Amino acid sequence: PVHCLPNEILGDIFTLVPTRDEIECIPNALAVSSVCRRWRGVALSRSSLWNTIIFGPKASKKFHELCHSRSGERELH
């Protein structure tokens, strides 16, 4: 079961989750961080999830700044 996976493995899996289509404008990092408290903690600890987000036309400046702050010291792509 997924709840038995170590956080490191779970974080690696999160990096493989594809971004939903541009119509929904929901990046993979945001999607997995909304599942449960544990997944949120793992997603927030993985700055690499937050530096490769593709912003759709409906993304607000505030959301962009939030993702930038979560990307840590990593360069945004």
Secondary structure, DSSP 8 states (H G I E B T S, - for coil): -GGGS-HHHHHHHHTTS----TTTT--HHHHHHTS-HHHHHHHHH-GGGTSS----TT--HHHHHHHHHHTTTS---
